[in-house]
Amino acid sequence: MLSNMISVILQFQRFILLNLGVTLAVGIILWFGTEKFGFQRRNRYIFAFFMGMTSRQILWVTVSWTWLMFVLSLALTGEEMTMVHLIFLLLLAFARLGIRRDVKALPMDLAGGVLLYLALLTAGVMREYLRMTRFDWMILLVCIALTLTAVHYTLYQFMKDMLYIAEERSKAHEKTDEI
């Protein structure tokens, strides 16, 4: 049992390291970028986004960031896709359901997770074909396009989630102004 858990954790070691590194880098950039606050400076938008977030919104950003870093780590490292990766993507989709509380979005999140898995799995098969059987420029271009499409879709979802949070906070702010 313990060896199974360790093997699963080892399958995610690249994701964990990339997530840790990029999160620290972004945190340091945000820290230095917002070190001196001023209403006349651009950094007020960063402050405005993160100030006064509810725990639900923070969790939403965390799940969305985890989804983004997971797909980026799989795309950049070319890691072999296993069923554990699909299960993790589906767990993130259910986490999004629990946070957003919108059952209508669940089929899209599940379909997106499965399609991302299939795209990255197909890109992995293409990379293996290029490495072991025969190198072909067209297959390489399709593999690159498929990987970039998966990353682009994930970036789109991340930005859409951030916009959703901003709109949700704006609506809550308008309600408090009316009262």
PyRosetta script that sets phi, psi and omega in degrees:
from pyrosetta import init, pose_from_sequence

init()
pose = pose_from_sequence("MLSNMISVILQFQRFILLNLGVTLAVGIILWFGTEKFGFQRRNRYIFAFFMGMTSRQILWVTVSWTWLMFVLSLALTGEEMTMVHLIFLLLLAFARLGIRRDVKALPMDLAGGVLLYLALLTAGVMREYLRMTRFDWMILLVCIALTLTAVHYTLYQFMKDMLYIAEERSKAHEKTDEI")
pose.set_psi(1, -47.9)
pose.set_omega(1, -179.7)
pose.set_phi(2, -66.2)
pose.set_psi(2, -37.4)
pose.set_omega(2, 179.2)
pose.set_phi(3, -66.9)
pose.set_psi(3, -34.0)
pose.set_omega(3, 176.1)
pose.set_phi(4, -65.1)
pose.set_psi(4, -42.4)
pose.set_omega(4, 179.4)
pose.set_phi(5, -65.6)
pose.set_psi(5, -40.2)
pose.set_omega(5, 179.3)
pose.set_phi(6, -66.2)
pose.set_psi(6, -38.9)
pose.set_omega(6, 179.1)
pose.set_phi(7, -66.8)
pose.set_psi(7, -35.8)
pose.set_omega(7, 176.6)
pose.set_phi(8, -66.7)
pose.set_psi(8, -43.2)
pose.set_omega(8, 178.7)
pose.set_phi(9, -63.1)
pose.set_psi(9, -38.3)
pose.set_omega(9, 178.6)
pose.set_phi(10, -67.0)
pose.set_psi(10, -28.3)
pose.set_omega(10, 175.4)
pose.set_phi(11, -67.1)
pose.set_psi(11, -24.5)
pose.set_omega(11, -178.4)
pose.set_phi(12, -101.2)
pose.set_psi(12, 11.4)
pose.set_omega(12, -174.9)
pose.set_phi(13, -64.2)
pose.set_psi(13, -39.0)
pose.set_omega(13, 178.3)
pose.set_phi(14, -65.9)
pose.set_psi(14, -41.2)
pose.set_omega(14, 177.4)
pose.set_phi(15, -62.5)
pose.set_psi(15, -44.6)
pose.set_omega(15, -178.8)
pose.set_phi(16, -62.7)
pose.set_psi(16, -45.4)
pose.set_omega(16, -179.2)
pose.set_phi(17, -66.2)
pose.set_psi(17, -43.7)
pose.set_omega(17, 178.7)
pose.set_phi(18, -65.2)
pose.set_psi(18, -43.4)
pose.set_omega(18, 179.7)
pose.set_phi(19, -61.2)
pose.set_psi(19, -45.1)
pose.set_omega(19, 179.2)
pose.set_phi(20, -62.7)
pose.set_psi(20, -47.2)
pose.set_omega(20, -178.1)
pose.set_phi(21, -64.6)
pose.set_psi(21, -47.9)
pose.set_omega(21, -178.2)
pose.set_phi(22, -68.7)
pose.set_psi(22, -39.1)
pose.set_omega(22, 178.8)
pose.set_phi(23, -63.9)
pose.set_psi(23, -43.1)
pose.set_omega(23, 176.2)
pose.set_phi(24, -63.1)
pose.set_psi(24, -43.1)
pose.set_omega(24, -180.0)
pose.set_phi(25, -63.0)
pose.set_psi(25, -45.9)
pose.set_omega(25, 178.9)
pose.set_phi(26, -64.9)
pose.set_psi(26, -39.9)
pose.set_omega(26, 177.4)
pose.set_phi(27, -61.4)
pose.set_psi(27, -41.8)
pose.set_omega(27, 178.6)
pose.set_phi(28, -67.3)
pose.set_psi(28, -42.1)
pose.set_omega(28, 177.9)
pose.set_phi(29, -62.1)
pose.set_psi(29, -44.3)
pose.set_omega(29, 178.1)
pose.set_phi(30, -65.4)
pose.set_psi(30, -37.0)
pose.set_omega(30, 179.7)
pose.set_phi(31, -63.3)
pose.set_psi(31, -49.9)
pose.set_omega(31, 179.9)
pose.set_phi(32, -71.4)
pose.set_psi(32, -31.3)
pose.set_omega(32, 179.7)
pose.set_phi(33, -71.7)
pose.set_psi(33, -22.8)
pose.set_omega(33, -178.8)
pose.set_phi(34, -117.1)
pose.set_psi(34, 17.1)
pose.set_omega(34, -177.1)
pose.set_phi(35, -61.7)
pose.set_psi(35, -41.9)
pose.set_omega(35, 179.2)
pose.set_phi(36, -113.2)
pose.set_psi(36, 108.2)
pose.set_omega(36, -178.1)
pose.set_phi(37, -83.9)
pose.set_psi(37, 141.9)
pose.set_omega(37, 173.8)
pose.set_phi(38, -155.6)
pose.set_psi(38, 142.0)
pose.set_omega(38, -179.1)
pose.set_phi(39, -70.4)
pose.set_psi(39, -19.7)
pose.set_omega(39, -179.6)
pose.set_phi(40, -90.9)
pose.set_psi(40, -6.3)
pose.set_omega(40, -176.7)
pose.set_phi(41, -96.3)
pose.set_psi(41, 162.4)
pose.set_omega(41, -179.7)
pose.set_phi(42, -71.0)
pose.set_psi(42, -24.3)
pose.set_omega(42, -174.7)
pose.set_phi(43, -68.4)
pose.set_psi(43, -7.2)
pose.set_omega(43, 178.5)
pose.set_phi(44, -64.8)
pose.set_psi(44, -26.9)
pose.set_omega(44, 178.6)
pose.set_phi(45, -69.1)
pose.set_psi(45, -37.4)
pose.set_omega(45, 177.0)
pose.set_phi(46, -65.7)
pose.set_psi(46, -44.8)
pose.set_omega(46, 177.0)
pose.set_phi(47, -59.6)
pose.set_psi(47, -45.0)
pose.set_omega(47, -177.0)
pose.set_phi(48, -62.7)
pose.set_psi(48, -34.4)
pose.set_omega(48, -178.8)
pose.set_phi(49, -70.8)
pose.set_psi(49, -42.4)
pose.set_omega(49, -173.2)
pose.set_phi(50, -91.3)
pose.set_psi(50, -18.7)
pose.set_omega(50, -177.9)
pose.set_phi(51, -73.1)
pose.set_psi(51, 133.8)
pose.set_omega(51, 173.9)
pose.set_phi(52, 72.0)
pose.set_psi(52, 21.8)
pose.set_omega(52, 177.4)
pose.set_phi(53, -70.3)
pose.set_psi(53, 142.4)
pose.set_omega(53, 174.3)
pose.set_phi(54, -78.9)
pose.set_psi(54, 165.6)
pose.set_omega(54, 179.9)
pose.set_phi(55, -64.6)
pose.set_psi(55, -32.2)
pose.set_omega(55, 177.3)
pose.set_phi(56, -64.9)
pose.set_psi(56, -41.5)
pose.set_omega(56, 179.2)
pose.set_phi(57, -69.1)
pose.set_psi(57, -37.9)
pose.set_omega(57, 176.6)
pose.set_phi(58, -63.7)
pose.set_psi(58, -41.2)
pose.set_omega(58, 177.6)
pose.set_phi(59, -65.1)
pose.set_psi(59, -36.8)
pose.set_omega(59, 178.2)
pose.set_phi(60, -63.5)
pose.set_psi(60, -44.5)
pose.set_omega(60, 177.6)
pose.set_phi(61, -62.6)
pose.set_psi(61, -40.4)
pose.set_omega(61, -179.2)
pose.set_phi(62, -63.5)
pose.set_psi(62, -45.8)
pose.set_omega(62, -179.9)
pose.set_phi(63, -66.5)
pose.set_psi(63, -41.4)
pose.set_omega(63, 179.3)
pose.set_phi(64, -65.4)
pose.set_psi(64, -40.2)
pose.set_omega(64, 178.0)
pose.set_phi(65, -65.8)
pose.set_psi(65, -40.2)
pose.set_omega(65, 178.9)
pose.set_phi(66, -63.2)
pose.set_psi(66, -42.7)
pose.set_omega(66, 177.7)
pose.set_phi(67, -59.8)
pose.set_psi(67, -46.9)
pose.set_omega(67, -179.7)
pose.set_phi(68, -61.8)
pose.set_psi(68, -48.2)
pose.set_omega(68, -178.4)
pose.set_phi(69, -66.3)
pose.set_psi(69, -34.4)
pose.set_omega(69, 179.0)
pose.set_phi(70, -64.3)
pose.set_psi(70, -48.3)
pose.set_omega(70, -179.2)
pose.set_phi(71, -67.6)
pose.set_psi(71, -40.2)
pose.set_omega(71, 177.4)
pose.set_phi(72, -61.4)
pose.set_psi(72, -41.1)
pose.set_omega(72, 179.8)
pose.set_phi(73, -65.6)
pose.set_psi(73, -38.5)
pose.set_omega(73, 178.2)
pose.set_phi(74, -68.6)
pose.set_psi(74, -38.2)
pose.set_omega(74, -178.2)
pose.set_phi(75, -73.6)
pose.set_psi(75, -40.3)
pose.set_omega(75, -176.4)
pose.set_phi(76, -75.6)
pose.set_psi(76, -38.5)
pose.set_omega(76, -176.6)
pose.set_phi(77, -88.0)
pose.set_psi(77, -16.9)
pose.set_omega(77, -179.0)
pose.set_phi(78, 67.0)
pose.set_psi(78, 31.0)
pose.set_omega(78, -177.6)
pose.set_phi(79, -64.1)
pose.set_psi(79, 145.9)
pose.set_omega(79, 179.0)
pose.set_phi(80, -68.7)
pose.set_psi(80, 129.4)
pose.set_omega(80, -177.4)
pose.set_phi(81, -80.8)
pose.set_psi(81, 134.2)
pose.set_omega(81, 176.5)
pose.set_phi(82, -126.9)
pose.set_psi(82, 176.6)
pose.set_omega(82, 179.9)
pose.set_phi(83, -65.5)
pose.set_psi(83, -27.0)
pose.set_omega(83, 178.6)
pose.set_phi(84, -62.6)
pose.set_psi(84, -37.0)
pose.set_omega(84, 178.6)
pose.set_phi(85, -65.6)
pose.set_psi(85, -40.9)
pose.set_omega(85, 176.9)
pose.set_phi(86, -63.9)
pose.set_psi(86, -44.0)
pose.set_omega(86, 179.7)
pose.set_phi(87, -61.1)
pose.set_psi(87, -40.4)
pose.set_omega(87, 178.9)
pose.set_phi(88, -64.3)
pose.set_psi(88, -41.8)
pose.set_omega(88, 177.1)
pose.set_phi(89, -63.1)
pose.set_psi(89, -40.1)
pose.set_omega(89, 178.8)
pose.set_phi(90, -68.8)
pose.set_psi(90, -36.8)
pose.set_omega(90, 175.2)
pose.set_phi(91, -63.1)
pose.set_psi(91, -38.4)
pose.set_omega(91, 176.1)
pose.set_phi(92, -65.4)
pose.set_psi(92, -36.2)
pose.set_omega(92, 177.2)
pose.set_phi(93, -64.4)
pose.set_psi(93, -41.4)
pose.set_omega(93, 177.9)
pose.set_phi(94, -70.0)
pose.set_psi(94, -32.1)
pose.set_omega(94, 175.3)
pose.set_phi(95, -65.0)
pose.set_psi(95, -39.6)
pose.set_omega(95, 176.5)
pose.set_phi(96, -62.4)
pose.set_psi(96, -37.7)
pose.set_omega(96, 177.0)
pose.set_phi(97, -62.8)
pose.set_psi(97, -45.5)
pose.set_omega(97, -179.1)
pose.set_phi(98, -64.2)
pose.set_psi(98, -33.1)
pose.set_omega(98, -178.6)
pose.set_phi(99, -82.2)
pose.set_psi(99, -45.4)
pose.set_omega(99, -175.3)
pose.set_phi(100, -78.6)
pose.set_psi(100, -26.9)
pose.set_omega(100, -179.3)
pose.set_phi(101, 58.3)
pose.set_psi(101, 39.9)
pose.set_omega(101, 179.1)
pose.set_phi(102, -128.0)
pose.set_psi(102, 102.0)
pose.set_omega(102, -176.3)
pose.set_phi(103, -66.6)
pose.set_psi(103, -26.3)
pose.set_omega(103, -179.5)
pose.set_phi(104, -65.1)
pose.set_psi(104, -27.3)
pose.set_omega(104, -178.5)
pose.set_phi(105, -83.1)
pose.set_psi(105, -15.7)
pose.set_omega(105, -177.2)
pose.set_phi(106, -60.2)
pose.set_psi(106, -47.7)
pose.set_omega(106, 179.4)
pose.set_phi(107, -58.9)
pose.set_psi(107, -37.8)
pose.set_omega(107, 178.5)
pose.set_phi(108, -67.4)
pose.set_psi(108, -40.9)
pose.set_omega(108, 178.5)
pose.set_phi(109, -66.2)
pose.set_psi(109, -42.7)
pose.set_omega(109, 178.4)
pose.set_phi(110, -65.1)
pose.set_psi(110, -44.8)
pose.set_omega(110, 178.9)
pose.set_phi(111, -64.1)
pose.set_psi(111, -40.7)
pose.set_omega(111, 177.8)
pose.set_phi(112, -62.2)
pose.set_psi(112, -42.3)
pose.set_omega(112, 178.2)
pose.set_phi(113, -63.8)
pose.set_psi(113, -43.3)
pose.set_omega(113, 179.4)
pose.set_phi(114, -67.0)
pose.set_psi(114, -42.1)
pose.set_omega(114, 179.5)
pose.set_phi(115, -67.0)
pose.set_psi(115, -37.1)
pose.set_omega(115, 174.8)
pose.set_phi(116, -62.3)
pose.set_psi(116, -44.6)
pose.set_omega(116, 177.7)
pose.set_phi(117, -59.0)
pose.set_psi(117, -47.4)
pose.set_omega(117, -178.6)
pose.set_phi(118, -65.4)
pose.set_psi(118, -38.3)
pose.set_omega(118, 178.5)
pose.set_phi(119, -64.5)
pose.set_psi(119, -45.3)
pose.set_omega(119, 179.9)
pose.set_phi(120, -70.8)
pose.set_psi(120, -32.7)
pose.set_omega(120, 175.2)
pose.set_phi(121, -65.2)
pose.set_psi(121, -44.2)
pose.set_omega(121, 178.7)
pose.set_phi(122, -64.3)
pose.set_psi(122, -41.6)
pose.set_omega(122, 177.5)
pose.set_phi(123, -62.9)
pose.set_psi(123, -37.3)
pose.set_omega(123, 177.1)
pose.set_phi(124, -65.3)
pose.set_psi(124, -40.9)
pose.set_omega(124, 177.3)
pose.set_phi(125, -64.2)
pose.set_psi(125, -40.2)
pose.set_omega(125, 178.2)
pose.set_phi(126, -64.9)
pose.set_psi(126, -41.7)
pose.set_omega(126, 177.8)
pose.set_phi(127, -62.0)
pose.set_psi(127, -41.4)
pose.set_omega(127, 179.3)
pose.set_phi(128, -66.0)
pose.set_psi(128, -39.4)
pose.set_omega(128, 176.5)
pose.set_phi(129, -62.0)
pose.set_psi(129, -43.9)
pose.set_omega(129, 179.5)
pose.set_phi(130, -63.4)
pose.set_psi(130, -37.0)
pose.set_omega(130, -177.2)
pose.set_phi(131, -76.5)
pose.set_psi(131, -42.6)
pose.set_omega(131, -169.9)
pose.set_phi(132, -97.6)
pose.set_psi(132, -35.3)
pose.set_omega(132, -172.0)
pose.set_phi(133, -101.2)
pose.set_psi(133, -68.0)
pose.set_omega(133, -174.6)
pose.set_phi(134, -156.6)
pose.set_psi(134, 135.5)
pose.set_omega(134, 177.6)
pose.set_phi(135, -87.1)
pose.set_psi(135, 128.9)
pose.set_omega(135, 178.3)
pose.set_phi(136, -138.7)
pose.set_psi(136, 131.1)
pose.set_omega(136, -176.9)
pose.set_phi(137, -63.6)
pose.set_psi(137, -36.5)
pose.set_omega(137, -178.9)
pose.set_phi(138, -66.3)
pose.set_psi(138, -40.7)
pose.set_omega(138, 178.1)
pose.set_phi(139, -66.3)
pose.set_psi(139, -39.3)
pose.set_omega(139, 176.9)
pose.set_phi(140, -62.0)
pose.set_psi(140, -43.4)
pose.set_omega(140, 178.9)
pose.set_phi(141, -64.6)
pose.set_psi(141, -40.6)
pose.set_omega(141, 177.7)
pose.set_phi(142, -65.4)
pose.set_psi(142, -40.4)
pose.set_omega(142, 178.3)
pose.set_phi(143, -62.3)
pose.set_psi(143, -44.6)
pose.set_omega(143, 178.3)
pose.set_phi(144, -64.9)
pose.set_psi(144, -43.9)
pose.set_omega(144, 179.8)
pose.set_phi(145, -63.3)
pose.set_psi(145, -39.9)
pose.set_omega(145, 179.0)
pose.set_phi(146, -64.9)
pose.set_psi(146, -43.6)
pose.set_omega(146, 178.8)
pose.set_phi(147, -65.9)
pose.set_psi(147, -43.7)
pose.set_omega(147, 178.6)
pose.set_phi(148, -64.8)
pose.set_psi(148, -34.7)
pose.set_omega(148, 177.0)
pose.set_phi(149, -65.0)
pose.set_psi(149, -42.0)
pose.set_omega(149, 177.9)
pose.set_phi(150, -63.5)
pose.set_psi(150, -42.9)
pose.set_omega(150, 178.5)
pose.set_phi(151, -66.8)
pose.set_psi(151, -41.4)
pose.set_omega(151, 179.3)
pose.set_phi(152, -62.2)
pose.set_psi(152, -44.1)
pose.set_omega(152, 178.0)
pose.set_phi(153, -61.2)
pose.set_psi(153, -41.1)
pose.set_omega(153, -179.9)
pose.set_phi(154, -67.3)
pose.set_psi(154, -40.9)
pose.set_omega(154, 175.7)
pose.set_phi(155, -62.9)
pose.set_psi(155, -39.3)
pose.set_omega(155, 176.7)
pose.set_phi(156, -61.0)
pose.set_psi(156, -45.9)
pose.set_omega(156, 178.8)
pose.set_phi(157, -62.5)
pose.set_psi(157, -40.4)
pose.set_omega(157, 179.2)
pose.set_phi(158, -62.8)
pose.set_psi(158, -47.1)
pose.set_omega(158, 179.6)
pose.set_phi(159, -66.0)
pose.set_psi(159, -36.4)
pose.set_omega(159, 177.2)
pose.set_phi(160, -64.5)
pose.set_psi(160, -39.0)
pose.set_omega(160, 176.9)
pose.set_phi(161, -65.4)
pose.set_psi(161, -41.0)
pose.set_omega(161, 179.0)
pose.set_phi(162, -65.8)
pose.set_psi(162, -38.5)
pose.set_omega(162, 176.5)
pose.set_phi(163, -65.3)
pose.set_psi(163, -39.7)
pose.set_omega(163, 177.7)
pose.set_phi(164, -59.8)
pose.set_psi(164, -43.8)
pose.set_omega(164, 179.5)
pose.set_phi(165, -65.4)
pose.set_psi(165, -43.1)
pose.set_omega(165, 179.7)
pose.set_phi(166, -63.0)
pose.set_psi(166, -41.5)
pose.set_omega(166, 178.2)
pose.set_phi(167, -67.0)
pose.set_psi(167, -40.5)
pose.set_omega(167, 178.6)
pose.set_phi(168, -61.5)
pose.set_psi(168, -43.3)
pose.set_omega(168, 179.8)
pose.set_phi(169, -68.5)
pose.set_psi(169, -35.9)
pose.set_omega(169, 178.7)
pose.set_phi(170, -65.6)
pose.set_psi(170, -41.7)
pose.set_omega(170, 177.9)
pose.set_phi(171, -64.7)
pose.set_psi(171, -40.4)
pose.set_omega(171, 178.4)
pose.set_phi(172, -66.4)
pose.set_psi(172, -36.2)
pose.set_omega(172, 178.9)
pose.set_phi(173, -69.1)
pose.set_psi(173, -38.3)
pose.set_omega(173, 178.2)
pose.set_phi(174, -65.6)
pose.set_psi(174, -38.0)
pose.set_omega(174, 178.7)
pose.set_phi(175, -64.9)
pose.set_psi(175, -38.5)
pose.set_omega(175, 179.1)
pose.set_phi(176, -72.2)
pose.set_psi(176, -28.7)
pose.set_omega(176, 176.8)
pose.set_phi(177, -70.5)
pose.set_psi(177, -32.9)
pose.set_omega(177, -180.0)
pose.set_phi(178, -70.3)
pose.set_psi(178, -30.6)
pose.set_omega(178, -177.3)
pose.set_phi(179, -77.3)
pose.dump_pdb("model.pdb")
